[in-house]
Amino acid sequence: MDFQPLPHAFPFRFADGVVERTGPAEGRVRATVTANAAAVRATGFPAAALAELVAQSALLLQGGDAALGRKGFLAGISDFSVERLPVPGDVLTVDVAIAGRLGDTVKLEGVVTDGEGRAVARGAVIVKQGS
Amino acid sequence: MPDDLKKRLKELIVRQLKLEMDPATIADEAPLFGDADGGLGLDSIDALELVLGVEKEFGIKVQDEEVGVKAFASVNALCDFVREKAA
């Protein structure tokens, strides 16, 4: 079977835009959960999609652009906990910091916060850079 | 003491990678990466987790992937690397 790379464009783009960039792949990103987003289920925005959101946020902060193709992909999840699943209407902020890097493999710590300032998810994701 | 360092490193490997095995069963010379017989079969993601664990535990900075792969070839290699850096 020929696998096509997952696009970081609608409907698989979760990170809307950069709020603040504090370093390479570090800073704050905004994301809005919409009712017609492909990832949204009856229970809300899934936990796996929250991990993907952290990875996409890092790539966006690094300068990645869905229209220009990916600069990496989610390769692993580590100690990722979810307090609640966001629902349509939630405006999220994602704070991302680099925990470590080895070659093209990068570990990122992320905290996803809702509009009330409450953390909805936090943990680490592993991103492999390159398309 | 060298044996204490090896024991500490094996415990670090199991703890950092959340392996379900007795640290004492890891052979000193067994390759940590790849599919060789007796090896742990770790991959590049495990390598990053190990690098972070070693950096935190011993205060050692692993500079790049080449050094990382060489230093993390086996418990013995890792032991030599930590001793050299700590000296």
Backbone of each chain as ProteinMPNN parsed JSONL, in Angstrom:
{"seq_chain_A": "MDFQPLPHAFPFRFADGVVERTGPAEGRVRATVTANAAAVRATGFPAAALAELVAQSALLLQGGDAALGRKGFLAGISDFSVERLPVPGDVLTVDVAIAGRLGDTVKLEGVVTDGEGRAVARGAVIVKQGS", "coords_chain_A": {"N_chain_A": [[0.853, -1.201, 0.0], [0.499, 2.206, -0.768], [1.471, 4.79, 1.164], [0.398, 8.029, 1.74], [1.776, 11.114, 2.846], [0.471, 12.628, 5.81], [-1.358, 15.578, 5.502], [-0.62, 18.859, 6.754], [-2.733, 20.556, 6.597], [-6.084, 21.825, 6.261], [-8.267, 19.042, 6.483], [-6.6, 18.48, 8.604], [-5.138, 20.269, 9.974], [-4.508, 21.762, 12.965], [-3.414, 23.791, 14.47], [-3.708, 27.252, 14.63], [-2.316, 29.798, 14.49], [0.709, 31.694, 15.182], [1.214, 33.117, 18.328], [3.215, 34.086, 19.973], [6.678, 34.005, 19.57], [9.373, 32.54, 21.091], [11.716, 31.269, 20.707], [13.58, 28.951, 18.596], [11.194, 26.84, 17.398], [9.84, 27.239, 19.736], [7.49, 28.736, 21.941], [4.275, 30.355, 21.835], [1.146, 29.256, 20.622], [-1.976, 29.66, 18.94], [-5.123, 27.983, 18.895], [-8.213, 27.095, 17.561], [-11.068, 25.259, 18.335], [-13.245, 23.876, 16.166], [-16.617, 23.147, 15.178], [-16.906, 21.754, 12.828], [-14.514, 20.541, 12.402], [-12.474, 17.89, 11.288], [-11.366, 16.174, 13.144], [-12.876, 16.332, 15.433], [-14.93, 14.655, 17.733], [-17.923, 13.134, 19.155], [-17.378, 13.216, 21.821], [-15.647, 15.284, 22.039], [-12.594, 17.093, 21.296], [-10.168, 14.87, 20.401], [-7.767, 13.118, 22.548], [-5.433, 12.2, 21.282], [-5.339, 13.919, 19.14], [-4.789, 16.257, 20.482], [-2.141, 15.864, 21.228], [-1.014, 15.807, 18.698], [-1.593, 18.42, 18.032], [0.201, 19.818, 19.686], [2.627, 19.055, 18.499], [2.264, 20.08, 15.894], [2.138, 22.765, 16.557], [4.747, 23.309, 17.381], [6.096, 22.928, 14.967], [4.944, 24.932, 13.487], [5.838, 27.17, 14.869], [8.466, 26.901, 14.252], [8.527, 27.705, 11.728], [7.223, 26.326, 9.81], [4.881, 25.714, 7.171], [1.71, 24.92, 6.162], [0.968, 25.134, 3.508], [3.311, 24.912, 2.19], [4.26, 22.461, 2.663], [5.214, 19.747, 4.907], [7.417, 20.003, 7.762], [8.136, 18.129, 9.457], [7.114, 15.347, 11.546], [4.784, 13.87, 13.867], [6.203, 11.638, 16.047], [6.2, 10.328, 18.429], [4.73, 9.973, 21.726], [4.878, 11.088, 25.062], [4.321, 10.621, 28.445], [1.86, 12.066, 28.449], [-0.833, 13.856, 29.52], [-4.35, 14.35, 29.879], [-6.667, 16.706, 30.916], [-9.24, 17.507, 30.305], [-11.35, 16.988, 27.453], [-11.254, 19.267, 24.865], [-13.957, 21.197, 23.489], [-16.043, 22.104, 20.631], [-15.749, 25.558, 19.999], [-14.01, 26.158, 21.967], [-11.176, 28.128, 22.56], [-7.897, 27.645, 22.286], [-4.656, 27.865, 23.813], [-1.329, 27.008, 23.085], [1.544, 26.231, 24.661], [4.871, 25.756, 23.943], [7.967, 24.135, 24.444], [11.379, 23.247, 23.89], [12.589, 20.178, 24.94], [14.688, 18.513, 24.457], [17.142, 17.413, 22.03], [18.231, 15.275, 19.435], [20.039, 14.83, 16.748], [17.825, 14.629, 14.083], [15.68, 14.259, 15.657], [13.402, 15.464, 17.952], [12.43, 16.372, 21.2], [9.587, 17.705, 22.671], [8.087, 19.758, 25.095], [4.79, 20.37, 25.988], [2.042, 22.512, 26.823], [-1.366, 22.712, 26.883], [-3.814, 25.118, 27.027], [-7.009, 26.345, 28.059], [-9.498, 28.92, 27.244], [-10.09, 29.989, 29.685], [-7.811, 29.891, 31.027], [-7.126, 27.483, 32.114], [-5.314, 24.471, 32.304], [-5.703, 22.062, 29.846], [-4.422, 19.949, 28.769], [-1.233, 18.372, 29.005], [2.172, 17.527, 28.409], [4.696, 15.533, 26.751], [5.892, 15.419, 23.389], [7.341, 13.636, 20.659], [9.065, 14.677, 17.869], [9.93, 13.977, 14.567], [12.059, 15.515, 12.416], [11.836, 16.746, 9.067], [10.416, 15.788, 5.893]], "CA_chain_A": [[0.0, 0.0, 0.0], [1.27, 3.445, -0.868], [0.995, 5.745, 2.159], [0.645, 9.435, 1.466], [1.98, 11.837, 4.102], [-0.686, 13.387, 6.295], [-1.153, 17.017, 5.291], [-0.883, 19.779, 7.855], [-3.683, 21.523, 6.076], [-7.44, 21.38, 6.568], [-8.837, 19.059, 7.836], [-5.662, 17.953, 9.59], [-4.379, 21.349, 10.589], [-5.173, 22.126, 14.216], [-2.817, 25.014, 15.0], [-4.139, 28.371, 13.788], [-1.305, 30.809, 14.23], [1.675, 31.978, 16.239], [0.939, 34.263, 19.197], [4.509, 34.602, 20.418], [7.796, 33.096, 19.315], [10.432, 32.837, 22.056], [12.922, 30.569, 20.279], [13.311, 28.012, 17.506], [10.179, 25.846, 17.758], [9.365, 27.502, 21.097], [6.633, 29.898, 22.058], [2.84, 30.149, 22.073], [0.339, 29.155, 19.409], [-3.425, 29.669, 19.189], [-5.885, 26.982, 18.143], [-9.651, 27.147, 17.82], [-11.757, 23.999, 18.044], [-14.466, 24.18, 15.427], [-17.554, 22.018, 15.142], [-16.778, 20.977, 11.593], [-13.169, 19.983, 12.272], [-12.572, 16.449, 11.042], [-10.921, 15.396, 14.3], [-13.818, 16.436, 16.552], [-15.866, 13.557, 17.931], [-19.027, 13.479, 20.063], [-16.812, 13.46, 23.152], [-14.798, 16.468, 21.989], [-11.344, 17.022, 20.521], [-9.533, 13.681, 21.001], [-6.472, 13.255, 23.21], [-4.356, 12.021, 20.295], [-5.273, 15.141, 18.342], [-4.133, 17.268, 21.314], [-0.7, 15.621, 21.089], [-0.68, 16.264, 17.343], [-1.64, 19.879, 18.083], [1.479, 20.287, 20.262], [3.654, 18.857, 17.466], [2.022, 21.06, 14.829], [2.466, 24.093, 17.088], [6.205, 23.443, 17.323], [6.496, 23.077, 13.561], [4.496, 26.259, 13.064], [6.779, 28.113, 15.481], [9.751, 26.737, 13.574], [8.417, 28.329, 10.418], [6.554, 25.443, 8.863], [3.667, 26.245, 6.573], [0.974, 23.825, 5.535], [0.932, 25.298, 2.063], [4.642, 24.612, 1.633], [4.613, 21.094, 3.014], [5.581, 19.522, 6.296], [8.827, 20.038, 8.145], [8.342, 17.077, 10.431], [5.885, 14.623, 11.869], [4.684, 13.347, 15.228], [6.794, 10.301, 16.058], [6.0, 9.671, 19.71], [4.05, 10.7, 22.794], [5.482, 10.659, 26.324], [3.74, 11.193, 29.669], [0.898, 13.076, 28.016], [-2.076, 13.708, 30.285], [-5.435, 15.231, 29.435], [-7.605, 17.031, 31.993], [-10.573, 17.419, 29.692], [-11.303, 17.109, 26.004], [-11.849, 20.524, 24.405], [-15.167, 21.064, 22.671], [-16.156, 23.212, 19.678], [-15.895, 26.866, 20.637], [-12.83, 26.397, 22.817], [-9.992, 28.758, 21.967], [-6.791, 27.08, 23.065], [-3.278, 28.31, 23.587], [-0.384, 25.905, 23.235], [2.903, 26.681, 24.981], [5.79, 24.69, 23.553], [9.389, 24.34, 24.726], [12.201, 22.1, 23.512], [13.169, 19.462, 26.082], [15.958, 17.925, 24.027], [17.253, 17.149, 20.599], [19.312, 14.394, 19.007], [19.918, 14.774, 15.295], [16.553, 15.16, 13.587], [14.624, 13.876, 16.594], [13.26, 16.529, 18.938], [11.389, 16.183, 22.225], [8.98, 18.994, 23.0], [7.123, 19.8, 26.192], [3.687, 21.247, 25.616], [0.9, 22.707, 27.711], [-2.523, 23.252, 26.169], [-4.633, 25.841, 28.004], [-8.247, 26.862, 27.465], [-9.716, 30.359, 27.329], [-10.167, 30.384, 31.1], [-6.476, 29.759, 31.595], [-6.955, 26.173, 32.745], [-4.613, 23.506, 31.459], [-6.534, 20.925, 29.442], [-3.523, 18.829, 28.472], [0.199, 18.673, 29.104], [3.022, 16.357, 28.235], [5.769, 15.652, 25.762], [5.762, 14.715, 22.114], [8.584, 13.496, 19.914], [8.882, 15.043, 16.469], [11.028, 13.715, 13.638], [12.066, 16.594, 11.444], [11.954, 16.298, 7.689], [9.11, 15.442, 5.353]], "C_chain_A": [[0.886, 1.247, 0.0], [0.698, 4.468, 0.111], [1.363, 7.168, 1.751], [0.874, 10.153, 2.799], [0.725, 12.609, 4.504], [-0.432, 14.88, 6.102], [-1.388, 17.811, 6.564], [-1.731, 20.928, 7.331], [-5.067, 20.991, 6.426], [-7.708, 20.06, 5.855], [-7.874, 18.58, 8.912], [-4.775, 19.033, 10.17], [-5.139, 21.846, 11.804], [-4.652, 23.448, 14.771], [-3.121, 26.172, 14.062], [-3.014, 29.341, 13.458], [-0.42, 31.066, 15.438], [1.252, 33.223, 17.017], [2.248, 34.922, 19.588], [5.581, 33.563, 20.139], [8.948, 33.481, 20.243], [11.746, 32.144, 21.695], [12.578, 29.643, 19.137], [12.359, 26.906, 17.988], [9.67, 26.035, 19.183], [8.502, 28.768, 21.103], [5.194, 29.5, 22.289], [2.072, 30.206, 20.757], [-1.133, 29.137, 19.797], [-4.098, 28.608, 18.328], [-7.347, 27.076, 18.534], [-10.277, 25.817, 17.425], [-13.088, 24.329, 17.38], [-15.323, 22.928, 15.283], [-17.372, 21.151, 13.903], [-15.368, 20.427, 11.375], [-13.257, 18.461, 12.197], [-12.232, 15.632, 12.282], [-11.957, 15.367, 15.417], [-14.788, 15.257, 16.565], [-16.959, 14.017, 18.893], [-18.513, 13.82, 21.454], [-15.928, 14.695, 23.192], [-13.59, 16.248, 21.095], [-10.49, 15.913, 21.135], [-8.151, 13.946, 21.592], [-5.323, 13.141, 22.203], [-4.2, 13.271, 19.441], [-4.631, 16.277, 19.142], [-2.611, 17.107, 21.249], [-0.224, 16.094, 19.719], [-0.665, 17.797, 17.295], [-0.338, 20.45, 18.648], [2.588, 20.178, 19.21], [3.501, 19.879, 16.346], [2.389, 22.468, 15.291], [3.973, 24.339, 17.013], [6.672, 23.672, 15.89], [6.094, 24.445, 13.019], [5.44, 27.329, 13.615], [8.137, 28.076, 14.786], [9.714, 27.372, 12.182], [7.774, 27.45, 9.373], [5.263, 26.054, 8.355], [2.977, 25.112, 5.828], [1.01, 23.906, 4.016], [2.252, 24.904, 1.405], [5.092, 23.189, 1.966], [5.116, 20.976, 4.438], [7.074, 19.699, 6.519], [9.121, 18.974, 9.189], [7.035, 16.362, 10.696], [5.966, 14.081, 13.284], [5.185, 11.904, 15.235], [6.584, 9.584, 17.388], [5.32, 10.574, 20.709], [4.587, 10.181, 24.117], [4.824, 11.387, 27.495], [2.763, 12.327, 29.347], [-0.421, 12.851, 28.762], [-3.093, 14.75, 29.839], [-6.405, 15.442, 30.582], [-9.045, 16.976, 31.504], [-10.417, 17.561, 28.185], [-11.96, 18.424, 25.594], [-13.057, 20.252, 23.506], [-15.216, 22.232, 21.686], [-16.467, 24.527, 20.391], [-14.716, 27.19, 21.534], [-11.728, 27.067, 21.991], [-8.805, 28.382, 22.859], [-5.499, 27.832, 22.801], [-2.364, 27.126, 23.883], [0.991, 26.5, 23.486], [3.853, 25.519, 24.756], [7.222, 25.084, 23.896], [10.153, 23.079, 24.346], [12.815, 21.478, 24.761], [14.514, 18.866, 25.72], [15.937, 17.604, 22.556], [18.41, 16.194, 20.369], [19.158, 14.207, 17.505], [18.6, 15.387, 14.853], [15.376, 14.774, 14.48], [14.575, 14.897, 17.728], [12.139, 16.179, 19.918], [10.897, 17.546, 22.669], [8.007, 18.835, 24.153], [6.029, 20.786, 25.806], [2.633, 21.329, 26.696], [-0.209, 23.359, 26.904], [-3.474, 23.846, 27.196], [-5.895, 26.357, 27.326], [-8.387, 28.368, 27.707], [-9.818, 30.888, 28.736], [-8.811, 30.285, 31.786], [-6.213, 28.434, 32.291], [-6.271, 25.218, 31.776], [-5.561, 22.359, 31.113], [-5.669, 19.712, 29.108], [-2.088, 19.294, 28.63], [0.975, 17.384, 28.931], [4.045, 16.598, 27.153], [5.422, 14.883, 24.495], [7.15, 14.65, 21.475], [8.282, 13.8, 18.452], [10.13, 14.654, 15.682], [10.965, 14.787, 12.568], [12.365, 16.061, 10.049], [10.605, 15.831, 7.205], [8.984, 13.943, 5.142]], "O_chain_A": [[1.899, 1.306, 0.698], [-0.415, 4.959, -0.076], [2.522, 7.457, 1.453], [0.22, 9.822, 3.788], [0.017, 13.164, 3.663], [0.616, 15.383, 6.506], [-2.261, 17.47, 7.362], [-1.468, 22.102, 7.595], [-5.208, 19.84, 6.839], [-7.389, 19.967, 4.67], [-8.301, 18.299, 10.031], [-3.759, 18.731, 10.796], [-6.278, 22.299, 11.691], [-5.379, 24.151, 15.473], [-2.841, 26.107, 12.865], [-2.785, 29.668, 12.293], [-0.756, 30.703, 16.565], [0.966, 34.263, 16.423], [2.385, 36.145, 19.544], [5.406, 32.381, 20.437], [9.443, 34.607, 20.191], [12.777, 32.408, 22.314], [11.416, 29.55, 18.742], [12.699, 26.135, 18.885], [9.129, 25.102, 19.777], [8.757, 29.726, 20.372], [4.912, 28.448, 22.863], [2.304, 31.066, 19.908], [-1.489, 28.649, 20.869], [-3.7, 28.365, 17.188], [-7.674, 27.129, 19.719], [-10.051, 25.312, 16.326], [-13.946, 24.983, 17.973], [-14.819, 21.806, 15.269], [-17.652, 19.953, 13.93], [-15.057, 19.911, 10.302], [-14.009, 17.828, 12.938], [-12.745, 14.527, 12.459], [-11.924, 14.473, 16.263], [-15.383, 14.91, 15.545], [-16.93, 15.145, 19.385], [-19.123, 14.608, 22.178], [-15.503, 15.114, 24.269], [-13.564, 15.347, 20.256], [-10.12, 16.019, 22.305], [-7.456, 14.878, 21.187], [-4.356, 13.899, 22.27], [-3.09, 13.645, 19.063], [-4.001, 17.162, 18.563], [-1.88, 18.097, 21.218], [0.837, 16.706, 19.597], [0.163, 18.396, 16.61], [0.169, 21.454, 18.146], [3.391, 21.097, 19.05], [4.482, 20.473, 15.899], [2.894, 23.271, 14.505], [4.421, 25.422, 16.636], [7.538, 24.509, 15.636], [6.8, 25.039, 12.204], [5.796, 28.276, 12.912], [8.858, 29.073, 14.736], [10.751, 27.55, 11.544], [7.774, 27.781, 8.187], [4.625, 26.836, 9.061], [3.571, 24.44, 4.985], [1.075, 22.888, 3.327], [2.299, 24.602, 0.212], [6.187, 22.774, 1.586], [5.407, 21.976, 5.094], [7.881, 19.566, 5.6], [10.221, 18.921, 9.74], [5.989, 16.715, 10.151], [7.048, 13.862, 13.829], [4.658, 11.053, 14.518], [6.768, 8.37, 17.473], [5.33, 11.797, 20.564], [4.74, 8.972, 24.29], [4.778, 12.616, 27.527], [2.848, 13.414, 29.919], [-1.04, 11.793, 28.648], [-2.744, 15.872, 29.473], [-6.911, 14.48, 31.16], [-9.939, 16.473, 32.185], [-9.467, 18.178, 27.704], [-13.115, 18.667, 25.945], [-13.15, 19.211, 22.856], [-14.522, 23.232, 21.87], [-17.33, 24.591, 21.266], [-14.451, 28.356, 21.829], [-11.399, 26.633, 20.887], [-8.738, 28.76, 24.029], [-5.278, 28.363, 21.713], [-2.602, 26.352, 24.81], [1.542, 27.191, 22.629], [3.668, 24.434, 25.308], [7.637, 26.22, 23.669], [9.632, 21.97, 24.467], [13.478, 22.158, 25.543], [15.386, 18.728, 26.577], [14.885, 17.531, 21.92], [19.446, 16.291, 21.026], [18.253, 13.509, 17.047], [18.288, 16.525, 15.203], [14.217, 14.943, 14.101], [15.584, 15.159, 18.383], [11.055, 15.752, 19.523], [11.688, 18.429, 23.002], [7.207, 17.899, 24.186], [6.309, 21.897, 25.356], [2.36, 20.354, 27.395], [-0.021, 24.424, 26.316], [-3.894, 23.16, 28.128], [-5.862, 26.758, 26.163], [-7.511, 29.002, 28.295], [-9.655, 32.085, 28.971], [-8.684, 30.563, 32.978], [-5.203, 28.275, 32.977], [-6.603, 25.163, 30.592], [-6.155, 21.755, 32.006], [-6.141, 18.576, 29.161], [-1.771, 20.463, 28.414], [0.499, 16.299, 29.262], [4.238, 17.725, 26.697], [4.756, 13.849, 24.528], [8.009, 15.497, 21.722], [7.352, 13.24, 17.872], [11.25, 14.966, 16.085], [9.947, 14.951, 11.896], [13.058, 15.057, 9.883], [9.733, 15.51, 8.013], [7.942, 13.469, 4.69]]}, "seq_chain_B": "MPDDLKKRLKELIVRQLKLEMDPATIADEAPLFGDADGGLGLDSIDALELVLGVEKEFGIKVQDEEVGVKAFASVNALCDFVREKAA", "coords_chain_B": {"N_chain_B": [[32.977, 3.331, 41.555], [33.299, 0.983, 38.985], [31.438, -1.164, 38.527], [29.242, -0.329, 39.973], [28.546, 1.924, 38.52], [27.794, 0.806, 36.059], [25.569, -0.656, 36.905], [23.941, 1.416, 37.716], [23.576, 2.71, 35.297], [22.208, 0.77, 33.822], [19.868, 0.631, 35.286], [18.976, 3.18, 34.816], [18.474, 3.082, 32.049], [16.326, 1.245, 31.921], [14.438, 2.575, 33.489], [14.158, 5.109, 32.231], [13.28, 4.441, 29.689], [11.063, 3.089, 30.246], [11.007, 0.286, 30.294], [9.93, -3.076, 30.592], [11.568, -4.95, 32.285], [14.19, -6.694, 34.064], [16.821, -4.768, 35.169], [19.284, -5.982, 35.598], [19.447, -7.996, 33.75], [20.359, -6.971, 31.412], [22.959, -7.249, 29.219], [26.424, -6.392, 29.518], [27.888, -5.975, 27.143], [26.027, -6.097, 25.159], [24.426, -4.895, 22.206], [22.711, -1.816, 22.259], [21.089, -0.709, 20.365], [19.368, -1.481, 17.242], [18.738, -4.725, 15.693], [20.275, -6.846, 16.508], [21.201, -10.083, 17.837], [20.431, -10.56, 21.227], [20.444, -7.914, 21.742], [18.901, -4.764, 22.746], [17.285, -3.562, 20.925], [16.662, -0.869, 20.56], [15.462, 2.346, 19.291], [15.764, 5.455, 17.366], [14.202, 7.285, 18.733], [14.188, 6.252, 21.295], [16.877, 6.645, 21.745], [17.082, 9.418, 21.989], [15.571, 9.792, 24.325], [17.216, 8.423, 26.105], [19.564, 9.945, 25.963], [18.626, 12.328, 27.114], [18.082, 11.377, 29.657], [20.643, 10.598, 30.575], [21.943, 13.054, 30.482], [20.526, 14.448, 32.437], [20.886, 12.85, 34.729], [23.691, 12.631, 35.04], [24.697, 15.091, 34.429], [25.868, 15.517, 31.979], [26.622, 16.666, 28.72], [25.473, 15.652, 25.666], [26.661, 15.968, 22.523], [26.053, 15.594, 19.656], [24.383, 13.539, 17.169], [26.133, 11.608, 16.195], [28.096, 11.256, 18.174], [26.328, 10.469, 20.105], [25.301, 7.998, 19.161], [27.628, 6.442, 19.08], [28.499, 6.541, 21.733], [26.384, 5.342, 22.954], [26.354, 2.727, 22.227], [26.552, 0.363, 23.692], [26.162, -0.875, 27.076], [28.682, -0.953, 28.216], [30.081, 0.841, 26.519], [28.68, 3.166, 27.042], [29.238, 3.456, 29.708], [32.012, 3.944, 29.601], [31.926, 6.371, 28.253], [30.556, 8.066, 30.057], [32.35, 8.001, 32.205], [34.592, 9.177, 31.007], [33.65, 11.746, 30.376], [33.005, 12.669, 32.869], [35.379, 12.832, 34.088]], "CA_chain_B": [[33.23, 1.921, 41.253], [32.78, 0.695, 37.666], [30.242, -2.004, 38.553], [28.142, 0.505, 40.444], [28.153, 2.797, 37.416], [27.044, -0.017, 35.102], [24.262, -0.962, 37.512], [23.18, 2.671, 37.69], [23.209, 2.967, 33.904], [21.164, -0.197, 33.426], [18.616, 1.07, 35.937], [18.555, 4.39, 34.101], [17.917, 2.65, 30.755], [15.009, 0.634, 32.151], [13.528, 3.603, 34.019], [13.939, 6.181, 31.258], [12.553, 3.926, 28.527], [9.878, 2.373, 30.758], [11.088, -1.102, 29.854], [9.458, -4.039, 31.582], [12.6, -5.978, 32.41], [15.122, -6.535, 35.177], [18.049, -4.123, 34.661], [20.427, -6.894, 35.703], [19.48, -8.914, 32.607], [20.993, -6.294, 30.269], [24.378, -7.629, 29.149], [27.315, -5.233, 29.402], [28.36, -5.795, 25.768], [24.92, -6.215, 24.204], [24.105, -3.639, 21.525], [21.449, -1.227, 22.71], [20.258, -0.369, 19.199], [19.361, -2.46, 16.163], [18.055, -5.996, 15.939], [21.242, -7.921, 16.734], [20.838, -11.027, 18.897], [20.801, -10.152, 22.571], [20.358, -6.464, 21.864], [17.63, -4.253, 23.245], [16.465, -3.149, 19.788], [16.184, 0.507, 20.723], [15.456, 3.149, 18.067], [16.26, 6.826, 17.514], [13.406, 7.969, 19.763], [14.751, 5.776, 22.561], [18.197, 7.279, 21.89], [16.858, 10.768, 22.513], [15.153, 9.663, 25.736], [18.402, 8.03, 26.871], [20.44, 11.121, 26.037], [18.053, 13.244, 28.11], [18.256, 10.748, 30.963], [22.058, 10.677, 30.948], [22.253, 14.466, 30.734], [19.921, 14.832, 33.716], [21.455, 12.058, 35.835], [25.129, 12.818, 35.226], [25.102, 16.447, 34.073], [26.735, 15.417, 30.794], [25.981, 17.138, 27.501], [25.779, 14.848, 24.478], [26.663, 17.043, 21.533], [25.363, 15.336, 18.396], [23.911, 12.165, 16.991], [27.27, 10.701, 15.987], [28.61, 10.952, 19.504], [25.283, 9.75, 20.814], [25.216, 6.61, 18.71], [28.86, 5.768, 19.492], [28.53, 6.432, 23.183], [25.257, 4.552, 23.409], [26.386, 1.442, 21.525], [26.336, -0.705, 24.676], [26.328, -0.382, 28.452], [30.119, -0.72, 28.401], [30.434, 2.081, 25.81], [28.055, 4.265, 27.784], [30.005, 3.557, 30.955], [33.269, 4.619, 29.249], [31.585, 7.745, 27.881], [30.231, 8.813, 31.279], [33.592, 8.146, 32.961], [35.446, 10.134, 30.29], [33.074, 13.087, 30.5], [32.979, 13.062, 34.278], [36.768, 12.945, 34.585]], "C_chain_B": [[32.554, 1.573, 39.933], [31.495, -0.114, 37.691], [29.02, -1.229, 39.028], [27.622, 1.41, 39.331], [27.343, 2.015, 36.378], [25.646, -0.325, 35.622], [23.357, 0.265, 37.441], [22.703, 2.977, 36.271], [22.102, 2.02, 33.431], [19.825, 0.184, 34.043], [18.059, 2.314, 35.244], [17.886, 4.024, 32.772], [16.497, 2.12, 30.938], [13.991, 1.683, 32.592], [13.161, 4.626, 32.95], [13.077, 5.709, 30.079], [11.316, 3.132, 28.922], [9.839, 0.929, 30.26], [10.593, -2.011, 30.972], [10.447, -5.195, 31.64], [13.48, -5.673, 33.611], [16.403, -5.907, 34.64], [19.247, -5.066, 34.647], [20.532, -7.835, 34.51], [20.079, -8.261, 31.362], [22.488, -6.625, 30.289], [25.242, -6.396, 28.909], [27.68, -4.917, 27.948], [27.232, -5.799, 24.744], [24.633, -4.88, 23.534], [22.75, -3.108, 21.997], [20.504, -0.986, 21.537], [20.349, -1.452, 18.133], [18.764, -3.78, 16.618], [19.016, -7.157, 16.185], [20.797, -8.805, 17.9], [21.31, -10.52, 20.257], [20.722, -8.657, 22.801], [18.992, -6.029, 22.355], [16.711, -3.781, 22.126], [15.91, -1.746, 19.919], [16.259, 1.261, 19.403], [15.882, 4.59, 18.369], [15.475, 7.609, 18.563], [13.888, 7.556, 21.15], [16.098, 6.45, 22.818], [18.054, 8.669, 22.484], [16.463, 10.715, 23.988], [16.353, 9.294, 26.615], [19.368, 9.199, 27.037], [19.935, 12.081, 27.109], [18.234, 12.684, 29.52], [19.688, 10.86, 31.457], [22.439, 12.118, 31.28], [21.736, 14.897, 32.105], [20.616, 14.133, 34.879], [22.913, 12.406, 36.123], [25.609, 14.235, 34.891], [26.037, 16.489, 32.882], [25.969, 15.892, 29.567], [26.437, 16.256, 26.339], [25.587, 15.762, 23.271], [25.881, 16.751, 20.25], [25.054, 13.855, 18.249], [25.071, 11.189, 16.829], [27.858, 10.272, 17.33], [27.6, 10.104, 20.257], [25.249, 8.281, 20.446], [26.436, 5.824, 19.177], [28.858, 5.519, 21.004], [27.449, 5.5, 23.713], [25.21, 3.185, 22.727], [26.084, 0.275, 22.46], [26.473, -0.093, 26.068], [27.801, -0.079, 28.721], [30.553, 0.605, 27.758], [29.891, 3.294, 26.557], [28.802, 4.526, 29.085], [31.317, 4.322, 30.694], [33.012, 6.099, 28.96], [31.329, 8.603, 29.123], [31.491, 9.053, 32.103], [34.49, 9.226, 32.343], [34.947, 11.568, 30.487], [33.126, 13.599, 31.936], [34.373, 13.315, 34.836], [37.213, 14.402, 34.608]], "O_chain_B": [[31.362, 1.834, 39.765], [30.554, 0.202, 36.962], [27.907, -1.444, 38.548], [26.418, 1.637, 39.211], [26.33, 2.503, 35.878], [24.665, -0.264, 34.881], [22.166, 0.162, 37.146], [21.581, 3.441, 36.066], [21.179, 2.43, 32.728], [18.779, 0.074, 33.403], [16.848, 2.48, 35.103], [16.853, 4.592, 32.416], [15.582, 2.497, 30.205], [12.846, 1.689, 32.141], [11.99, 4.968, 32.785], [12.261, 6.461, 29.546], [10.613, 2.579, 28.076], [8.793, 0.418, 29.861], [10.815, -1.741, 32.152], [10.192, -6.277, 31.111], [13.514, -4.548, 34.109], [17.018, -6.467, 33.733], [20.119, -4.959, 33.785], [21.593, -8.415, 34.277], [20.285, -8.939, 30.355], [23.189, -6.32, 31.254], [24.849, -5.476, 28.192], [27.772, -3.752, 27.563], [27.472, -5.527, 23.568], [24.596, -3.846, 24.201], [21.779, -3.855, 22.115], [19.283, -1.047, 21.684], [21.291, -2.245, 18.122], [18.343, -3.934, 17.765], [18.624, -8.32, 16.085], [20.116, -8.352, 18.82], [22.458, -10.102, 20.408], [20.91, -8.183, 23.922], [18.045, -6.815, 22.381], [15.508, -3.615, 22.331], [14.81, -1.462, 19.445], [17.01, 0.883, 18.504], [16.306, 4.904, 19.482], [16.025, 8.5, 19.212], [13.987, 8.38, 22.06], [16.427, 6.785, 23.956], [18.812, 9.054, 23.374], [16.96, 11.496, 24.8], [16.488, 9.793, 27.733], [19.92, 9.414, 28.117], [20.716, 12.588, 27.915], [18.506, 13.43, 30.461], [19.923, 11.18, 32.622], [23.166, 12.371, 32.24], [22.414, 15.616, 32.839], [20.901, 14.758, 35.901], [23.331, 12.472, 37.279], [26.79, 14.545, 35.05], [26.889, 17.371, 32.774], [24.797, 15.557, 29.396], [27.631, 16.133, 26.066], [24.49, 16.267, 23.029], [25.112, 17.603, 19.804], [25.417, 13.036, 19.093], [24.985, 10.051, 17.29], [28.085, 9.089, 17.582], [27.956, 9.153, 20.952], [25.177, 7.417, 21.32], [26.31, 4.682, 19.618], [29.175, 4.426, 21.473], [27.588, 4.934, 24.798], [24.152, 2.559, 22.656], [25.432, -0.69, 22.062], [26.855, 1.069, 26.211], [28.133, 0.916, 29.365], [31.288, 1.388, 28.36], [30.566, 4.316, 26.682], [28.974, 5.672, 29.503], [31.687, 5.22, 31.452], [33.784, 6.966, 29.37], [31.825, 9.725, 29.225], [31.698, 10.144, 32.635], [35.062, 10.062, 33.042], [35.734, 12.482, 30.733], [33.272, 14.796, 32.182], [34.539, 13.92, 35.895], [38.345, 14.696, 34.994]]}, "name": "protein", "num_of_chains": 2, "seq": "MDFQPLPHAFPFRFADGVVERTGPAEGRVRATVTANAAAVRATGFPAAALAELVAQSALLLQGGDAALGRKGFLAGISDFSVERLPVPGDVLTVDVAIAGRLGDTVKLEGVVTDGEGRAVARGAVIVKQGSMPDDLKKRLKELIVRQLKLEMDPATIADEAPLFGDADGGLGLDSIDALELVLGVEKEFGIKVQDEEVGVKAFASVNALCDFVREKAA"}
